[in-house]
C-alpha cells in the first residue's frame, strides 16, 4: 500500500514537472518568433546627414525596393550633426531588433573614430555590418589652366616647385583631404592644404576659379564640370577605369597603386541584432542592388551600385578602410575641425 501511494505521488510529481516545463517553454519562444516573422512593422534607416546629400540620395534610392522585398515600410530619418556623429550615436544606442538601421559611410565609420578623440561610438563594436550599397570613386581634378594633364606631369611639376602648389578639400578630416595626403606621401610631394567648409561645392568652385590648383572630389561631384570643360580630370581612384569617364586613367595605371579609395555608403545594425535578422537584411540588400533602375540611377550620378558577398566581407572591408585612414590621420596629425 505504501509503495503504491509513493508511486502515485511520484507520478503526480512528474506530471506537475512536465506541466511546468510546458508552461515555461513559451517564455523563450517570442524571440524566436520575432526573428522568424521579421519584419512585422516599419523599419527606420537613420541617415546621419541632411537631406539632399550623397548618403540621403543612396538611402532614398534603395528605400522603395527594400520596402518591396521586406514587405514593410522603410522610413528614412535624417539626424545630422557633428560630421555624422549625432546620427551614428543615436543608431548605436537603438534597440537591436532590426527595426532601426544605420546608413554609415566612409566618414562616419572609417574616419571619424580616428579623428574625434571624444567619439563614444566604436563602429565595429557597436554595429554589425550588413552590406555596402554604394561606392563613389574619387576623382583628381584641376583647373583647366593648370599645366599638368596627367599624374606623371603633376608629380614633375610639383617637385620642381616644392611648397608652391595648393590643393583644396572640404575639410581637415574629409576623405578628399586624406586621399590627397595619401597620394602626396606616396609621390613624395610638398604641397599646401587649403581647407574649406560647407561641403565640396565651395572648394570645387575655387578650383574652377583658379584660386586653388587641384583637389580630390567624388566623381559624382566633379563629373559634370569635367564634361563641361570647367575642370580637367587627372586620374580616378578606382582599380579600373570608370564607364562615365573612360578616357581618364586610374591612379594605379599612372604608378600609384595606394591611391585606390572611395566614398562609400552601407547599412549597419546595432550590435546584438540577432544573426537571422542580419542575414535576412543582407539578402534583401543584395536583391535590391540588382535592380536595374537603382543601378542606372546611381550610374547617372557617378555612383557604383554594389553589395557585399556576406556581412563578414563588409566588416573586413570596413576594418581595412579604417586602418588605412587611421594611419594617414596619425601621420599628418589631423584633428576634427
C-alpha positions in Angstrom: 0.0 0.0 0.0 2.8 2.4 1.0 4.6 1.5 -2.2 1.5 2.2 -4.3 1.0 5.6 -2.7 4.6 6.5 -3.2 4.4 5.5 -6.9 1.3 7.6 -7.4 2.9 10.6 -5.7 6.0 10.2 -7.9 3.8 10.0 -11.0 1.9 13.1 -9.9 5.1 14.9 -9.3 6.4 14.0 -12.7 3.2 15.2 -14.3 3.4 18.5 -12.4 7.0 18.9 -13.5 6.1 18.2 -17.2 3.2 20.7 -17.0 5.5 23.3 -15.5 8.1 22.8 -18.3 5.4 23.1 -20.9 4.2 26.3 -19.3 7.7 27.7 -19.2 8.6 26.7 -22.7 6.8 29.6 -24.5 8.8 32.1 -22.4 11.8 31.6 -24.7 9.7 31.5 -27.9 8.9 35.1 -28.5 12.4 36.0 -29.5 12.5 33.1 -32.0 9.0 34.0 -33.3 10.1 37.7 -33.6 13.0 36.6 -35.8 11.0 34.2 -37.9 8.3 36.7 -38.8 10.7 39.7 -39.1 9.8 42.3 -40.2 6.3 42.9 -39.0 6.5 46.6 -38.6 8.1 49.6 -40.3 11.9 49.8 -40.4 13.8 53.1 -39.8 17.1 53.9 -41.5 19.0 56.7 -39.7 20.9 58.8 -42.2 23.4 61.0 -40.3 23.4 63.8 -42.7 20.9 66.4 -44.0 18.5 65.6 -46.9 20.0 66.1 -50.4 23.5 64.8 -49.8 25.2 61.6 -51.1 24.1 59.4 -48.1 20.5 60.7 -48.3 20.5 60.1 -52.1 21.6 56.4 -51.6 19.1 55.8 -48.8 16.1 57.2 -50.7 17.1 55.4 -53.9 17.1 51.9 -52.3 14.2 52.7 -50.0 11.3 51.6 -52.3 12.9 48.3 -53.5 13.9 47.3 -49.9 10.4 48.1 -48.7 9.0 45.9 -51.5 11.4 43.0 -50.8 10.9 43.1 -47.0 7.1 43.8 -47.2 7.3 46.7 -44.8 7.5 50.5 -44.9 11.1 51.9 -44.8 11.3 55.2 -43.0 14.3 57.5 -43.7 15.2 59.6 -40.6 17.8 62.3 -41.2 19.7 63.1 -38.0 22.7 65.3 -39.0 25.3 67.0 -36.8 28.9 66.7 -35.8 30.1 65.3 -39.1 27.6 62.5 -38.8 28.4 61.5 -35.2 25.0 62.6 -33.9 23.1 60.2 -36.1 25.7 57.4 -35.6 25.4 57.7 -31.8 21.6 57.6 -31.9 21.7 54.5 -34.1 24.2 52.7 -32.0 22.0 53.1 -28.9 18.9 51.8 -30.7 17.2 48.6 -29.7 18.9 45.7 -31.6 15.8 44.2 -33.1 16.3 45.0 -36.7 13.8 47.9 -36.8 16.4 50.7 -36.6 19.3 50.6 -39.1 22.2 53.0 -39.8 23.4 54.2 -43.2 27.1 54.6 -42.4 29.7 55.9 -44.8 33.5 56.3 -45.1 33.5 59.4 -43.0 31.3 58.3 -40.0 32.5 54.7 -39.8 36.1 54.6 -41.2 37.5 58.2 -40.5 35.7 59.8 -37.5 36.8 57.2 -34.9 40.4 58.3 -35.5 39.6 62.0 -36.0 37.3 62.7 -32.9 39.0 61.8 -29.6 35.7 62.2 -27.7 33.7 59.9 -30.0 31.7 57.4 -27.9 30.9 55.0 -30.7 33.2 52.3 -31.8 31.7 51.3 -35.1 32.9 47.7 -35.4 31.9 47.1 -31.7 28.7 49.0 -31.6 27.3 47.9 -35.0 27.0 44.7 -37.1 27.8 45.5 -40.7 25.2 44.3 -43.2 26.3 45.3 -46.7 27.8 48.1 -48.7 25.3 49.7 -51.0 27.1 52.5 -52.9 30.6 53.1 -53.9 31.7 56.5 -55.3 35.2 56.7 -56.6 37.5 59.7 -56.1 38.4 62.0 -59.0 41.6 64.1 -59.0 40.6 67.4 -60.7 42.5 70.5 -61.6 41.8 73.9 -63.0 41.8 73.7 -66.8 44.8 76.2 -67.0 46.9 74.2 -64.5 49.8 72.9 -66.7 49.9 69.2 -65.8 47.5 67.0 -67.8 48.1 63.7 -66.0 49.6 62.4 -62.7 53.1 62.0 -64.1 53.2 65.6 -65.2 51.7 66.7 -61.9 54.4 64.9 -59.9 57.2 66.5 -62.1 55.5 69.9 -61.8 55.1 69.9 -58.1 58.6 68.5 -57.4 60.0 71.4 -59.4 58.0 73.8 -57.2 58.1 72.5 -53.7 55.6 74.3 -51.4 54.2 76.4 -54.2 51.2 74.3 -55.3 47.9 74.4 -53.2 45.3 71.8 -53.0 41.7 72.2 -51.6 39.5 69.9 -49.6 36.0 70.2 -48.0 37.7 70.0 -44.5 40.6 68.8 -42.5 39.3 65.3 -41.9 37.4 64.8 -45.1 38.1 61.8 -47.3 39.0 64.2 -50.1 41.8 65.7 -48.0 43.0 62.2 -46.8 43.1 60.9 -50.4 45.4 63.8 -51.4 47.6 63.3 -48.3 48.0 59.6 -49.1 48.8 60.4 -52.7 51.3 63.2 -52.0 53.1 61.0 -49.5 53.3 58.1 -51.9 54.6 60.5 -54.6 56.9 62.5 -52.2 55.2 65.9 -52.9 55.4 69.1 -50.9 52.0 70.9 -51.3 49.9 73.2 -49.2 46.4 72.2 -47.9 43.6 74.8 -48.2 40.6 73.5 -46.2 37.0 74.7 -46.9 33.8 74.2 -45.0 30.3 73.5 -46.3 30.9 70.5 -48.5 32.9 70.1 -51.7 31.0 72.8 -53.5 33.0 75.9 -52.3 36.3 74.1 -52.7 35.4 72.9 -56.2 34.3 76.4 -57.2 37.7 77.8 -56.2 39.5 75.2 -58.2 37.3 76.2 -61.2 38.1 79.8 -60.5 41.9 79.2 -60.4 42.3 80.2 -56.7 43.4 76.7 -55.8 45.1 74.3 -58.3 43.6 70.9 -57.6 41.8 68.6 -55.3 40.2 65.2 -54.9 36.4 65.1 -55.2 33.9 62.3 -55.7 33.1 61.5 -59.3 29.5 62.4 -58.7 30.6 65.9 -57.6 33.0 66.6 -60.4 31.9 64.7 -63.5 29.6 67.4 -64.9 32.2 70.1 -64.5 34.8 67.8 -66.3 32.4 67.1 -69.1 31.6 70.8 -69.4 35.3 71.8 -69.6 35.2 73.8 -66.4 37.7 71.3 -64.8 40.1 68.7 -66.1 40.5 65.2 -64.6 44.0 63.8 -64.0 43.0 60.4 -62.6 40.4 58.3 -60.9 40.9 56.4 -57.6 39.4 53.1 -58.8 41.3 49.9 -59.7 39.8 50.0 -63.2 38.6 52.9 -65.3 35.0 54.1 -64.8 32.5 54.0 -67.6 31.4 57.6 -67.1 35.0 58.8 -67.8 36.6 56.1 -70.0 39.4 58.3 -71.2 40.6 59.2 -67.6 43.3 56.8 -66.4 43.3 55.4 -62.9 45.9 56.4 -60.3 47.1 52.8 -60.3 47.7 52.9 -64.1 49.8 56.0 -63.5 52.0 54.4 -60.9 50.2 55.0 -57.6 48.5 51.8 -56.5 48.0 53.1 -53.0 45.7 55.7 -54.3 42.7 53.4 -54.5 39.9 54.8 -52.4 36.2 55.7 -52.5 33.4 57.4 -50.7 31.0 54.6 -49.8 27.7 54.1 -48.0 26.5 50.9 -46.3 23.9 49.5 -44.0 24.7 48.5 -40.4 22.6 47.3 -37.4 23.1 47.9 -33.7 25.3 45.3 -32.0 23.2 42.5 -30.6 20.8 42.3 -33.5 20.1 38.5 -34.0 22.0 36.9 -36.8 18.9 35.6 -38.6 17.7 39.2 -38.9 21.1 40.3 -40.2 21.0 37.5 -42.8 17.5 38.5 -43.9 18.5 42.1 -44.3 21.7 41.2 -46.1 19.7 39.1 -48.6 17.3 41.9 -49.1 20.1 44.4 -49.8 21.8 42.0 -52.3 18.5 41.6 -54.1 17.8 45.4 -54.1 21.2 46.2 -55.6 20.4 44.0 -58.6 17.6 46.3 -59.6 18.3 47.9 -63.0 16.6 51.2 -62.0 18.7 51.6 -58.9 21.9 50.7 -60.8 21.1 53.1 -63.6 20.2 56.0 -61.3 23.4 55.5 -59.4 25.4 55.3 -62.5 23.9 58.6 -63.8 25.3 60.2 -60.7 28.8 58.7 -60.8 28.0 56.1 -58.1 28.5 52.3 -58.4 25.7 50.1 -57.1 27.3 47.3 -55.1 26.6 44.8 -52.3 28.8 42.7 -50.0 29.0 38.9 -50.6 28.4 38.4 -46.9 28.1 40.6 -43.8 31.6 39.3 -42.8 33.0 40.6 -46.0 31.6 44.1 -45.3 33.1 44.0 -41.8 36.5 43.1 -43.3 36.1 45.9 -45.8 35.4 48.5 -43.1 38.3 47.3 -41.0 40.8 47.6 -43.8 39.4 51.1 -44.8 39.5 52.3 -41.2 43.1 51.0 -40.8 44.2 52.8 -43.9 42.7 56.2 -43.0 43.8 55.9 -39.3 47.4 55.6 -40.5 47.1 58.7 -42.7 45.4 60.7 -39.9 48.0 59.7 -37.4 50.8 60.6 -39.9 49.5 64.1 -40.7 48.2 64.8 -37.1 44.7 65.7 -38.3 42.2 66.7 -35.7 38.4 67.2 -36.0 37.5 70.7 -37.4 
